[in-house]
Amino acid sequence: MKSKLTVLMISSVLSFLLTSCNRAEFEEFSELGSLRILGVVADSPEVDGTATGTVNISLTPVISDIDGAGRTFAVTVVSCLDTGFVQSSQPSCENPTAEAYPNGGTFNTTGLAASDFTGAMDPITISINNPASLIADFSSTRRFNGVSYYVIFNLQSGSENFTFVKELVITERTPLNQNPVIDSIQFNGSAIAVGPSSAGELSMEFTPAGEPETYQEQRSDGVLESVTESYLITWFYSSGKVSPGRILTDQSSTFKPDNTTAIRLVGVVKDRRGGTAFVNLSP
């Protein structure tokens, strides 16, 4: 089990890096059609590392399966503390905990038919018991900056499998990070409620949540340094071309349609500490 989970996790990370570095592969990743998880929203992306009781975290995967056109997936979820950084700089998923996904461990995308089989799956709540004890063996610097806690989702339908890793952070640093809030998707400077059908510029307006937006990281010598939060916006779309498919705050992307048909457009914003938010616009 340990070896298989580690391979799955590293494969997902490598896939992410490859799609980020190779433009052709990244554009294919951004175009909706085949099965993928666009992100996982945790109601609390950071966990209080001083808590000695049970901390419950709700996680909601955002899925797109347009080509599948409605099918049932077996959903397997496991979670684990990243123990690898105790001894090395490599992630390791030892002693995973099996989590119970709702509906007997299944999800039927037919319920997302009205939104092109794109949208939020049923949320799952996981329980992290005694976070303070879990990270007690790490250095004070690691406990302050945060220890990764992985939640690994696997979707299976027939011979098709898809694996996605959500990284939570257990930290003694306060205040804990929160998710950003998307105010609107902008098209040529105006808010839109549906996917665009003509060429133009796409951008996102969002409100960073959690204070302070400038947080602290601890160096190995114990000195605290201030870090300004940064955000990454990713576009997913059903047709045409959005370029670039991934932008930073205050940047914009160009949408070029294939025709005059409006597109399914999903905008996802993430920060450096696990905060995630999304907007799903219908054609």
N, C-alpha and C positions, 0 to 999 in steps of 0.2 A: 504493500500500500504506500509506504513512504516513498519508495523509488518512483512509482507511477505518478504520484501527486507532484513530486518535484519536477519530473519531466514535463508534465502538463503545464505547470506554472512557468517554467523557463521557456517552453515553447511559445506560450502566449506572450511573454515579455519580448522574445525575439521577433515574433510576428509584428508586434507593435512598433519595435525599433525599425524593422525593415520597411514597413509601410510609411513611417515618418521620413525615412531617408531616401526612398525611391519614389520619385514623383508619379511615375506610371502606376506603380502598385498602390500608392496612396490614393490616387484619383479613383481607382477601381474600388478601393475600400470605402470611399465616400459615397459612391453611387449605390443607392438602395436597390435591392432586388433579392439577392441571396440572404440566407440567414446570418444575422449577427446581433450581438448585444451592443448597443450604442453607448451604454454606460450603466452604472448602478448608483442610485441616489441613496445615501445613508442619512437617516434623520440626525445622526450625530457622527460626523466623520472622524472626530477625535474622541478618545475615551479617557476618563479621569484615571490616571495612573496611581492616584493615592486612595482610590476606593477599595474597600475591603469586602464589600458585599457583592451582589450580582448586578451587573449593568446590562440592560436590554437595549439592543440596537435593531431598528427596523431598516431593512434594505429593499429597495424597489428597482429591479432590473428594467431597462428600457430596451425593447426588442424590435427588430424589423425582419419580416419574413414574407415580403411581397410575392416572391416567386412560389412560395409554399402554398399560398392561397387558402390557408386554413387547415391546420393539422394539430395533432396532440403530441406534445413532447413529454418524455420522462425527464424530470428535473432532479439532479443530484447536487447537493450542496454540502461542502465540508469546510471547516474553519480550523485555523491553527496559528500559533504564535511563530514568528520568524526567529527561530533559535539559531540560525546560521551565523548571525552577526555577533554572537557571544564568542565564537572561535575564529571566524573569518569574515570576509566581506561578501560572501555568497549567500543568497537566500536559501533557506531550508525549511521544509514543511514537515516537521516531525509530530508524531502523536496527534493526527488530525481528529477533529470531532465531527461526527456525522450530524447534520442539521436536518430537521423535518420540514420539507417544503409543503405548503398547503395542498389541498385537494388530492391527498394520497401521493404526493410527489409528481404531479402532472400539471401541465398548462396547455390549454387549447386556444390557439390563436384565432379561432373562428370568432371569438368575442371582439376581436380587433378588426373585423372585416370592414366596418364603416370608416376606419382610418387607414385603409390600405395595409392592414395587418402590421401596423406600426404603432407602438405605444407602450404603456407601462404594463408589466406583468404583475401578478399578485405579489404583494410584499411578503417577505419572510422576516421573522424576528429571531435573532440569535441572542443567546445569553452568555456573557463573558463573566466567569466566576472569579472574584477576588483579583482584579487587575493588578493591585499592588504586589501581590505575591507572585504573579506571573512574570513581572519584570524586575523582581528583587535582585536577581543575580547579575543584572546588567550594571554597567558603570553609571555613576551619577550623571555623566554627560549624556549617555544614551537614554537614560530615564527621562531627562529633561527634554531632549530633542525629539524623542519618540521612538518606540519600538513597533515595527510593523506587525499587524495582525491580519492575516489573509482570509478572505472568504472566497472560495472557489466554486463557481457555478458551472455545471455541465448539462447541456441540453442534448437529448438524443431522440431521433425519430427515424426508425428503420436503421439504415447503415450510416446515417449522417450524425456527426457529433460536433458540438461547438463548446469550447471552454473559455471562460472569462474569469479573470482574477480581480477582485475588488480589494484594495488595500486600505484598511483602517489603521489608525495610529493610537497607541496607548502612550500617554505622555503625562508627566508631572507638571508641565508648563500650563499656566493659566493666563488669560481665559482660553477655553477650548474653542477651536475653530468651528464655524458654522457654514452652511451652504450659502452661496450667493443667491440672489433673487433676480430673475430675468424680468425686466420691466417691459421690454418690447423688442421685436425684430424690426429693424429699419430697412426700407427699400427706397433708394434715392432720397434719403433724408426724412421719410415719413413712415410712421408705424403701419405695419400690415397685419391683417388677421388671417390671411390665406397665403398659400405659396404663390410666388410671382409667375407671370406668363410672358413677360417681355424682358429684354435685356436691361440691366441696371446694376447698381451698387448695393450690396448687402452689408449690414453691420448690426451690432447688437447693443442694446442699452440694458445694463444690469446694475443692481445695487449690491456692492460687497457687504456680506453679512458677517457679524462677529467683530468684536473690538479687542485689541486695536488692529487696524489693517497693517500696521507696522508691528511685527512680533519679534520675539527674541530667540536667538539660537546660541547655544553654549559651545565655546571652543574647548579643545582638549585640556587647555590650561585653566578652565573654569571661567574665563572671561565671557561676559554676555555681549553679543553683538545684535544690533537692530537690523531686521530684514524687512524689506517692503514686499508685500504680497504681490504676486504676479498671476495673471489669468490667461487661459488658453481657450479659444473659441473654435469649435469644429462644426462644420456644416455637413449634413447628410441630405441627399436629394434623389428624387426618383427618375429624373431625366434632365437633359441639357448638361451644362457644365458650370460648376462654381469653382473659381480659381482666384487665389489659393483656397484649398479646402480647409486649411487651418490657419488661424490668425491670432495675433495678440490684441490686447486691449487697445482701443482707439484706431485699429486698422479696419479695413473693409475688403470685401471680396467682390469680384465681378461675376454676375450670372449671365450666361448666354444660353437661351432656350434652343431646343431642337425644333420646336414649332410654337404655336400660340396656345398650347394647352398648359394650364397652371400645373405646378409641380407639388409633390409632397416634399416639405422642407422641415428638417429637424435641426435646431440649433442647440448645441451643448456647450456649456461653459464650465471649466474646472479651474480650481486654484492648486497651489503647490502642496496643500495639506489635506487633500482628499475631498474638499468641498465640490459639489456637482449640482448643476441644475439644467433643465432642458425645456424647450418649447417645441411642440409638434403642430405644424401648420398644415391644414388640409388643402388640397387643390381648390 
